[in-house]
Amino acid sequence: MTRTRLFVLTLAAAGLALLLWGRTHRPAAALPDGLVLGPETWEQARGLLPAGILERYQRGEYRNPVLDLTAPGLMRLELPPDLRAATERNRGRFQLDPAGSIVAVATGAPVPFIEGLPFPDVAPTDPAAGTKIVWNYFYAQWYRGNSRFLSHLVMLGRGGVERQLVSDARMRLLDGAPEARGQANPNALTQQTLAIVVAPADLAGTVSLAWRYRDTAPDSVWTYVPGLRRTRQINPLNRSDGFLGSDISLDDGPFFDAKPETFTFRLVGRRDELVLVDPFSLRGEAEVVPAPGGGWRSVWKDAPAIGADDPAWTGVPWAPVSAALAIRPMWVVEGRPRDPNYLYGRLELHFDAETYGGAWVLKYDRANALIGTYQISQGAFYEMTDGTWIPTGGIAVQISENRLYDRATVVRFPPRNPNHPADYRVPFDPDLFTPDALVRLGK
């Protein structure tokens, strides 16, 4: 090949990459700090919010102020320094196998433990970019370590609160978290999740346990049912169904919690978008106390989390009234389930391109109609006195919206209660996460 022809081909390839970038990325719009997005101003956010979310502002069902993240005095949305350093060390070390699992470049074999994001560089033209972004999201989540949250799952319709569940959930990490390195892991797991239903009385004492394996094996899931007084292993393939009648599924989790190998992913593009953020967190107003037995506990602010908390609110009851909106660079990834019986035909996942935190999930049926959304807020990481970092703030937004039935389920936490678990970096006894423990923990 002549040098001239090689030069022309190189220019053509560069031009194609720029063309693809131009189609999928738009510069950040200059929305003024403090602008309240609502029916009078919604057009200023055209192209900066998913269509299903923007219409909430157009109708006055949501109203949130814009927060300029470049303003003086605000904390930054960025990964902690130790996570950034670990990510840099991973450059060129990992790749994907045909199933979408992570393997070592040097050996082609699975890796027993990864610290940091496995793919520091994601090229928009890489056919595997979507899957790599999803894996980066998981390792950004796992970095946070063991967690325990006593969560109120509030089910709402247009008339307000209809039902409320209380769940005590613990997640034990065996990958991604710095403190997980070197832990005994005889079953080659990445995580274990234990959830105990505390209320209402008709469901109290129900316990579920899930193990996620490092390889492509499906999760193992057990449930203790109080009415039977027995532990039963159940089918792990129904993770898209609502949890105990709510509109939040196991695959929703903190944003997206399906096993990556059960989906195929495609990068739609990268663009700047408005996302929900925690203004208390970014102003440095988070309150954190030591958790009993170790770790750190967030104490939530005494502020209305959703519209139902504010008697004067006129929008939908599940609106995130104390959150703000901020411009962030985002990856948009399409996920299609491999299981033909999965509840949704495809998901559109919006990830922060710098922190890999989640913002929006759009859920479509097989006729490509939007039937649900999942909305998550972001906050800053804070350094604790022991040198660890945790994400914390004053509010938490987790809204799963069912557009077919015009209702939603919201994860809500009681305000100003230092005795209410909202904990990270928690030490756990491994025996707590065994099927034998479910009978003892159940009602």
N, C-alpha and C positions, 0 to 999 in steps of 0.2 A: 504494500500500500504506500503510495507517495505521501510525502510530508504535507503537500497541499490538500490532498483528499482527507488525510487524518485530521488536519486543522478544521476543515469544513464540517466533518462529522462531529468533532468536539463542540464546535459552535452550535450545531443543530441540537445536540443533546442538551447543552446548556440552555438554549432557547426553549426547548420543550419543558425543562424543569421550571423555568421562570413562568412559562405559560400556565402550567399546572398550579404554581403558587399563586399567580394572579387570579385564577378562577376560584381559589379556595380561601384566600386571605384578604381581609380588608383592613386598612389602618384604623386605629382607634378613633372613634368620634370624640370631639371635645364637648362633653356634657358638663355643664357647670356644677361645681361642688354645691350640694344642698338642694339642687333641683329635685322636686318631688314628682316622680313619674306617676301619672294618673291619666284620667280622660282628657285633661287639657293639654298634656305634654307628651302623650304616648308616641306621637309620630316622630319625635326626636330619637326614639329608640328603635325605629324601624331598621331591620337588618342586624340589630344587636341583641335580639332575644329570639328564642324559638317561637314560631307562630302561635303555638298553643299556650305559651306563657304571655306573650305580648297582648293577646286579646283580653286577658284578665285586667291589665292596666287600662286598656282602651275602654272597658266597661265600668271602670271604677271599682272593680272587685278586689284589686290589689292597689296599694299605694306605698311606695318606698322611696326614701331620699337617695340621691346619688352621692357616693363618697369618693372623693378624689384621693387615690392612694399615694399621690406624689406630694400631698400637703404636708407641711412641717409637723413634726411631733407624732406622726403615725408610725406604727410598727409595720414591717414589710411582710408580705405573703411570700415566704421563701422557705426552702428546706433548711433544717439545722446544719451547722458546719460539719459535724461528724458524719451525717448522712451524705452530704455533698462530697466529702473526701472519700468515703467508701464507694460512692458511685463512680468517681474518677478512676479508682483502682480497677473497676470492672470493664473499662474500655477494651473491647476486642476479645473478651474472655468467653462470651456466651453467644449461642445461636439457638434457633428453633429447629426441632425435628419435624417430620411430616405431620405428627399429631398435634403440633402446637405447643409441645412441652419444651422447657429450657434444658439444654445440654451444653457441655463444655466444648469449646471450639477445638481444643487440643486433642480430646479423646472421643468426642461424640457421645459420651456417657452422661447420665443424669448427675447433678451436683447435689451433695447432701446438705449444703448450707450456703446461702448467699446473703451477704450483708451489703446494703446499698441497692440502688436501682440497677437491674441487670443490663439495661440498654441505655447508656449515657447519650448516645447519638441516634436519633430517629430521623431518617430522611423521608420527606413526603412521597418520594417516588419509589420507596422500598415496598414491594408487594406484601411483605410481612409487617409493615409499619403498624397496622391496627392491632395485631396481636402483641407486638412489643410494647405498645402504649398501655394495653390492658395489664400486662405483667408488671410494668413500671408502677402502675396504680396499686397493684396488690402489695408490692414490696414497700411502697411509701406508706401504706396502711399498716403492714406488719411491723415496720420500724417502731411503731408506737408501743409495742410490747403488750404484755398481758393486760386485760382490761376487765372491769366489772361495772355494769350500769343497771340501776334500778329504774326501769323506763315505764312511763305511762303511755299506753297506746290508746289514743283518743279517737273514737269513730264519730264523724260529724256528717250531718246533712245540712241542707239550707237552713233548717230550723235551729241548728246548734248541736250540742253534744248529745249523742244517742246512746253510747255505751263506752265503757272504759275498761281496759285490761291493765294489770300491773305485772310486769315480767322482770325477774332478777336474772340477768344474763352475764355469763363469764366467758371470756375467750382466752385460751391458752395458746401462745405462739411457740412453734418449734422451728421457725425459719424467719429470717428477716430482722428480728429484733436483736440488738447487740447482746442482751443478757441471755438469749436463747442458745448462743453458741456453746457447744460442748455438752448440752443436755442429753441425757439418755433418750434415744428415739428408736426403740426396737421395731416399731411398726412403720417406720419411714413416713411420718406424718408431717404436714405443714402447720396444721392448727386443729384444735379441739374446741367445740362450743357447747356450753351447758346453759340451758334456760329453764327456770322454774317459774310457773305462773303463781302469783301471789294473790291476785284478786281478779274477778269477783268470785264469790263463794262456789258457784257451780263449776268453775274451772280450776280453782285453787288446788295446788298439789300436783298438777300435770307437769311432768318433767321431760325434757328432750335433750338428747346428747348426739352430737355429730362429730365424726372424725373425717378429716380430709387427707387423702393420701398424696404423696409426692408424685406418684406415677399416674397413669390414666385410669386407674381403678375408680369406680364410682364411690361417693361418700358412703360411709357406714352410718346409719341413723337408728337410734333406739328411742322409744317413748315409754314412759311410765304413765298408765292411765289409772287414776284413783278408783274409778268404778270397778275395774277388773282386779286391782291390786297386783298387777303383773307388769313386767317389762317386756315389750315386744319390739323386735327389729322390724322396721318399716321400709317401704320402697323409697329410695332417695330421688326418684325422678319427678316427684310432684312439687319441686321447690318453687315453682312459679305460682302456686295457689296461695291465696291469702292466709295468713297465720291466724287460726282460731276465729275465722269469720271476718277478720279485718281486711283492709286493702293493702297491707304491707306483707310481702312474701319473704321467704327465707332467702331467695336470690336477690332481694333488694339489699338487706343488711345495711351496712354503713353507707352504701351507694350502689354497688354492684358486687354480688357475692356468689355468682355462679362459678362453677369450676371452669377455668378458661378453655380446657380441651373439649367441653361440651358445646362450644359455639365456634362459628367461623367469623372472623372479623375483617372488616375492610375500612381503611382510612377514607373518610369522606373529604376531609380537608382541615386546614388550620385557619382560624379567623379570630378576630377580637370580638368579645361578647360581654354583655353585662351579666354578672353572677351575683347571687346572694352572699353577703359577708356579714360577720358579726362585728358591729361597730364598737362594742365594749372591748372585745379582744384587740382590735387594731388600735384603739386609743390607749392601750396599756392598762386597762381597768379590770383585768381578770383577777379573781380571787381564788387562790389555791392553798389548800391546807394539807398536811400529811394525812394519808389514809391509815386507818388502824391496821397494824400488822405490816405496813410497808407500802410504798407507792405514794401517789399524789392524787388528791381529790379536788375537782372543780366545784365551786359553790356558785350556783347560778344567780343572776341578778333578779331583783324583784321588779320585773318588767313584764308586760303582756307579751307572751310568745306568739299567740295567734289571735285572730279577730274575736273569737269566742271569749277571750279573757277581758275584752274591753266593751262595756255596755254601750258606749257611744259609737262603736264601729258599725258601718253600714255596708261593708263589702261581704265577701263570702266568709263564713266562720273560720275557715282554715287558713286564711291569708296570713303571711308571716309579717306581722305588723311592726316588730321591733328590729327587723333586719334592714340592712342598707344594700345598695347596688353599686358594684364597682366594675370597671373595665378590666378584663383579663385576657391574655392570649390563650386560646383554647384549641385543643384537638377535638374533632368530631369523628367518632368511630361508629360504624354500623355493625351490630352483632346479630347473627342469625343462628337460632338454636338448631343443633343437629337432630334433636328429638322432635319427630313430627307431631307429637301430642303436647308439645309445650304450649302454654296459654297464649303466647304472643308470636306473631310471625317474624317480627324483627324489633330490635331495640336500637335507638340512637343515643349514644353515650357521649356526653360532653365533659372532657377532662381538661383541667388546667395544664397548660403546656410547660409550666415551670415547676409547680408543686405536685402535679399529677393527682390532685384532689378532684373529687367529682362535683358537678354543679347541677346538671339537668340530665334526666333520662326521659326520652319520649318512647312510648310503647305503642306499637302498631299491630293490628290484627292482620290476617292473611289476605285481606282485601285492601290493605295499605291505608286503613282508616286509623287515625289517632284515637286510642281508647284509654290511655292513661299517661300520667307523668309522675316523676319522682324528683323532688326538689331539695337540694342540700346546700347548707351555707358553709363557708370557709372562715377560719380564724387563724391567728398567728401561733407560732410555736414559742413557748416560754422556756427559759433555762431555769432549772431547779437548783437548789443549794447543793445537791449531790452531783451536779454536773450533767444530769440527764435532761432531756428536752421532752415536753409534752405539748400537744395542741389543746388550748383552753380558751375560755372566753366567758361571756355573760349570758348568752343564749345559745340554743341549738335549734336549727331548722331541719326537720326531716318530714316532708309532706308527700304522701302517696295519694295521688288524685285519681279517682275513678270517674272518667268523663262519660262513660255510658250511663251511670246511675247518678251523676251529679253529686258526688260525695267524696270524702277523703278520710284517710287515717293519718294522724299526726303523732310523732314521737315527742312527748313533752316531759319536762323534768320540773319538779316543784322548786320554787325559788327560795333562796336564802335558807337552805337547810344543810348545814355541814354534816349531818348524820345520814344524808341520802347518798348512796354510792354513785359516783361518776368518776371512776378511778382508772388511772393508767400506771404502768410499771408495777403491777401488783404481783407479789409472790404467791404461787398456788401449790397446793399439794397435788401431785400427779394422780393420786388415788381418787381424787374428786371426779376425775373425768373418765371413769370406767362404768360399764353397764351395771356392775354390781352395786354401785353407789346410788343408782336411781331409786331403788326401793326405799333406801334409808332417807333420801331427800324428799320423796313424794309424800303426799298426804295420807 
